[in-house]
Amino acid sequence: MSRVPMRLGLFAFFLFLVQPAWSQAPKYESVVGYPLGERIASSYDIRRYMETLERETDRVKLVHQGESYERRPLVAAIITSPANHERLDEIQAGAQRLGDPRLGEAEIDDQPAVLWFGGSIHGFELSGSDGLTRLMEELATSEDEEVLEWLENTVVIIDPTLNPDGRDAFAMFNHRRIGREANPSQKDWSNDFDGWDALGFRTSHYFFDINRDWFAHTHPETRERMSLIQSWRPQVVIDAHEMGHDTEFYFDPPTGPRNPHFPDFAWDWFEDFGAAYADAFDEAGAEYTKRDIFNYFYPAYTTSWGSYQGAVGMLYEQGSTRGLALELSDGSVRHFRQAVEQQYITARAAVRLASEERARLLEDYLAGHQSALDEGRSGVRRYILTPDADPQILAETVAMLKRNGIEVSRLSESVRLRGLRDREGNSVGTRALPANSYVIEAEQPRNRLIRVLLEPDAPVPEDFLAEARERVDRGENPRFYDITAWSLPLLFDLQAFSSTSGANLPTEPVTEKPRVGGELPDADYAWLLDGRQTAAIPLAHRLRNAGYRVAVSPRAFEAGGERFSRGTVIIRRGGQDEGLEQQLADLVAEYDLMAHGVDSGRTSGGDLPALGGAETFHLAPGKIALLAEQPMHPYSFGWAWHTLDQAYRLDSTVLRVESVAGTRLESFSTIVIADTFSAAALAERLGEDGQERLKRWVRDGGNLVVIGNAVDLVREQLELIGLEDAWATGDDEPPAHRIAVPGAFFETEIDERHWLSAGFDRAPRVMVNSNRIYRAPEGPPSPAQNAVIRYAGNLDAPVAGHVWEESLDKLPGGVFAWEQRVGSGRVVAFPEDLNFRGYWRGVDRLFLNAVVLGPSA
């Protein structure tokens, strides 16, 4: 052998050894054993592929963000060129300067565009996750020159399974029901499931639609993702969904209405991306639609929230296949692999456009943030949240704002400020604002998100209302798509102001979640937990179940030089078992409560003569149960379960509806029946034995709490309460046109002497999001029947949001919270769902009063 060939052979061998790792990157099928689209990929399979890419390429880096409730990892992949990976910190710092011009001049020449893709936040909307995994596979393995150019010009963050718990639940359902070949019949058991299962697969562990949780972060699936998104400030945020099966692929631009605070940057770039998507679909010969159904008026879902973060937030909606194949109404069959391919085509087009238009995209993004700062220097200059609120909920609000990238500061001393409006938009002139109030300046990059969350109202455009009214009159969906009012001060019952004054204020930045208390003071006689603290009620329940005596005052009073609100929890030291102080200290720390110690049972002022007076009542030990499964509405059940189990850490037993007839209910002090698809269907599912058992349990002392349509169960089927349907007409009259209120807030009147309203120093503003309006029965007043909270009798408009005239005529004087004694027990009825999405926190206390105080009041 000559020496030259030997040298060439060694050189070739050397080149083989030093080839870039990505050229050897494996395809998805070689790792998991099946091609994308042939089987519903579990979150584990997708994650296994991501981990393989990280090990075997230099294009992929994984970020472990946290875990879901069911302990599934929340993992995202950062995909870019090896050269960009070498300078990720530099690129990330550049993205921060683009998202905040105050940080210094932003370099655009060598700054990649950042795109964030999220897949299948609704668990059974499958193809988004697989389509994004297909994109990830291409970006990580392809040696095509165009793809390599994309990798140089972009940083692509792919979070393929936004809801791993829901996805895996549906994947298992389908895997266990699939035959040798996928059966496309809609009646095949792999494609057919009831409403409870359908929404169960769609949602997260607590049956929440976490695509409505993006500003509130009540769940780890959104909360744990905030750090990555805030640290990268993506210019593009894309959410891959599915919709009804008899529809084609939807992509933006969206339809109206447009929120008045919606960023121009996103709206303008919808056209560019929409054109790119259309070109890609035209080339593929696939059908699509745009400017149809979906709007960006409400700020809580992924894509609108992404736009309020300053990005181009966009939505993909693929016609569903349910499982692997589904027959459409025209007799054709859509296969899962087709849906996966179309998600991939769209996402790929987004990366291509962002790469080709990188400089213009970044320039417009930077200009959008500069205009946000400029707009913050005119009109409303700042928003103020005062301490006159539940301190724990106020602290959680501040922490939530900060997770959203919003800067918050705190007044170090009291100030007088002019140009004030209250939380409802009413001018209140000049007044003193107390120290420790929280200040949110409008002149900051998240200005538009601040305004959309803290302004009292976002008027719905008149042209959209005219179209919506025509649809209502035809008996169609008005297409509001979501609620029409969501101001945080109203949702969280916070006292808030806004000001046009730009005066300098003595403030300090808030860097961490505020702490309220958490320490137990000394007390010779008793510890008091002020009634404004909602979390005092679950603490009282847990302490009583641990064997300690606990009392609640339904009256305000003064003790030890402090004023205490209605609903204050009293834990007397005397006569208690050993260990009280330590147990109480642990619970006070867990709930971050402010506790007060007093050395005497004497009171001064208020309506309570003494801490041990007859006005106070002692809690009895209690157990809580909730009804679940068809025909209960999974959202409402999940909201109630989450409020008890997660928000306030109260143990509960979940009972299947069909098991009620055979269950000894006597062991439960409270049963919660959340909203149901149908009160009549619920009665049928309970059966005669179940209905009789429930009625007997209430009459024997049970505390029944009903929500939404479950009010009709106790009105009509069980005949336990006397509320009257405000829409009812006479026998000779045509039935009323029941029109739902699309999530608007209204004034109320409150019975301040009733135990159910303990903790409320003023009548709350409440949300109506249904057509359920009831009136108290006619007749003389009775202590056994109490309309504890009513809609104000002089209503002529909502506080915020939209209402149709027919509903506004029925609402005045209607019942929001009702208590009726039945034998030795009682029913507490809430026509509206006050656990709404886990973030209508302002009425948490009302629900907890009903559940915890009801058996002892």
Secondary structure, 3 states (H helix, E strand, C coil): CCHHHHHHHHHHHHHHHHCCHHHHCCCHHHHHCCCECCECCCHHHHHHHHHHHHHHCCCEEEEEEEECCCCCEEEEEEECCHHHHHCHHHHHHHHHHHHCHHHCCCCCCCCCEEEEEEECCCCCCCHHHHHHHHHHHHHHHCCCHHHHHHHHHEEEEEECCCCHHHHHHHHHHHHHHCCCCCCCCCCCCCCCCCHHHHHHHHCCCCCCCHHHCCCCCCCHHHHCCHHHHHHHCCCEEEEEEEECCCCCEEECCCCCCECCCCCHHHHHHHHHHHHHHHHHHHHHCCCEECCCCCCECCCCCHHHHHHHCCCEEEEEEEECCCCCEEECCCCCEEEHHHHHHHHHHHHHHHHHHHHHCHHHHHHHHHHHHHHHHHHCCCCCCEEEECCCCCHHHHHHHHHHHHHCCCCCEEECCCEEEEEEEECCCCEEEEEEECCCCEEEECCCCCHHHHHHHHCCCCCCCHHHHHHHHHHHHCCCCCCCCCCCCCCHHHHCCCCEEEECCCCCCCEEECCCCCCCCCCCCCCCCEEEECCCCCCHHHHHHHHHHCCCCCEEECCCEEECCEEECCCEEEEECCCCCCCHHHHHHHHHHHHCCCEEEECCCECCCECCCECCCCCCEECCCCCEEEEECCCECHHHHHHHHHHHHHHCCCCCEEEEHHHHHHCCHHHCCEEEECCECCHHHHHHHHHHHHHHHHHHHHHCCCEEEEECCHHHHHHHHCCCCCCEECCCCCCCCCCCCCCCCCCEEECEEECCCCHHHCCCCCCCCEEECCCCCEECCCCCCECCEEEEEEECCCCCCCCECCCCHHHHHHCCCCEEEEEEEECCEEEEEECCCCCHHHCCHHHHHHHHHHHHHCCCC
